[in-house]
């Protein structure tokens, strides 16, 4: 059976996390992450934390690991996400740039977004 990495907090970290866990002006996700770390510091496993906070064990594991890697600052930062997939190709981008740089629009002095095909 695999065991989770142990979370040990110094007095300053514990105080900061407890403040975050009680905060009413912080975003809910930050409060939840602080609670996850505090429960992990009490020695609870992923499954126990997940049951107590009504979250998935994977979420409990993720935030325990991120805290161990980056401290309290890591709890405030979300991982980058891929974003929406492109709707136009690179070739179309090059074509529009080429057209706007080297051609003048018909019956106009400059290009507008509605004029570009």
C-alpha positions as CSV (number, residue, x, y, z in Angstrom):
1,X,0.0,0.0,0.0
2,X,1.3,3.4,-1.0
3,X,1.4,6.1,1.6
4,X,1.1,9.8,1.0
5,X,4.0,12.1,1.6
6,X,4.0,13.5,5.1
7,X,3.1,17.2,5.5
8,X,4.9,18.9,8.4
9,X,4.0,22.5,9.1
10,X,5.9,25.1,11.2
11,X,4.0,27.4,13.4
12,X,4.0,30.2,10.8
13,X,2.7,28.0,8.0
14,X,0.0,26.5,10.3
15,X,-1.2,29.9,11.3
16,X,-1.3,31.2,7.7
17,X,-3.2,28.1,6.6
18,X,-5.7,28.3,9.4
19,X,-6.3,32.0,8.5
20,X,-6.9,31.0,4.9
21,X,-9.2,28.1,5.9
22,X,-11.4,30.5,7.9
23,X,-11.2,33.4,5.5
24,X,-14.5,34.7,4.2
25,X,-13.0,37.1,1.7
26,X,-10.8,34.5,-0.1
27,X,-12.0,32.6,-3.1
28,X,-13.6,29.2,-2.1
29,X,-11.0,27.2,-3.9
30,X,-8.2,28.8,-1.9
31,X,-10.1,28.1,1.4
32,X,-10.6,24.4,0.3
33,X,-6.9,24.0,-0.6
34,X,-5.9,25.3,2.8
35,X,-8.2,22.8,4.5
36,X,-6.8,20.0,2.4
37,X,-3.2,20.8,3.6
38,X,-4.3,21.2,7.2
39,X,-6.0,17.8,7.2
40,X,-2.9,16.3,5.5
41,X,-0.7,17.8,8.2
42,X,-2.9,16.0,10.8
43,X,-1.9,12.8,9.1
44,X,-5.0,12.0,7.2
45,X,-4.7,10.1,3.9
46,X,-6.2,11.2,0.5
47,X,-9.3,9.0,1.0
48,X,-10.1,10.4,4.4
49,X,-9.5,14.0,3.3
50,X,-11.8,13.4,0.3
51,X,-14.6,12.0,2.4
52,X,-14.4,14.8,5.0
53,X,-14.4,17.6,2.4
54,X,-16.6,15.9,-0.2
55,X,-13.9,16.1,-2.9
56,X,-12.1,13.5,-5.0
57,X,-9.0,11.7,-3.6
58,X,-7.1,12.9,-6.7
59,X,-7.9,16.5,-5.8
60,X,-6.6,16.0,-2.2
61,X,-3.4,14.4,-3.6
62,X,-2.9,17.2,-6.1
63,X,-3.0,19.9,-3.5
64,X,-0.9,18.1,-1.0
65,X,1.8,17.6,-3.6
66,X,1.6,21.2,-4.8
67,X,1.9,22.4,-1.3
68,X,5.0,20.2,-0.6
69,X,6.5,21.5,-3.9
70,X,5.8,25.2,-3.6
71,X,4.4,26.0,-0.1
72,X,1.5,28.3,0.6
73,X,2.1,30.4,-2.6
74,X,1.4,27.2,-4.7
75,X,-2.1,27.0,-3.3
76,X,-3.0,30.4,-4.8
77,X,-1.8,29.5,-8.3
78,X,-3.8,27.3,-10.7
79,X,-2.0,25.3,-13.3
80,X,-2.0,26.6,-16.9
81,X,-4.7,25.2,-19.1
82,X,-4.5,24.5,-22.8
83,X,-7.3,26.9,-23.9
84,X,-9.7,26.7,-26.8
85,X,-8.5,25.0,-30.0
86,X,-7.9,27.3,-33.0
87,X,-10.6,27.7,-35.6
88,X,-8.4,29.0,-38.4
89,X,-5.2,27.4,-39.8
90,X,-1.7,28.9,-39.9
91,X,-2.1,29.2,-43.7
92,X,-5.2,31.4,-43.2
93,X,-3.4,33.6,-40.7
94,X,-0.5,34.1,-43.1
95,X,-2.9,34.8,-46.0
96,X,-4.8,37.5,-44.0
97,X,-1.6,39.2,-42.8
98,X,-0.2,39.2,-46.4
99,X,-3.4,40.6,-47.8
100,X,-3.7,43.4,-45.2
101,X,-0.1,44.4,-45.6
102,X,0.2,44.4,-49.4
103,X,-3.3,45.1,-50.8
104,X,-5.6,48.0,-50.4
105,X,-9.3,47.2,-49.9
106,X,-11.8,48.1,-52.6
107,X,-13.7,51.4,-51.8
108,X,-12.0,51.9,-48.5
109,X,-8.9,53.5,-47.0
110,X,-8.0,50.7,-44.6
111,X,-9.0,47.2,-43.6
112,X,-11.6,46.4,-41.0
113,X,-12.4,43.0,-39.5
114,X,-15.6,42.8,-41.4
115,X,-13.9,43.3,-44.7
116,X,-11.4,40.4,-44.2
117,X,-12.7,37.1,-45.8
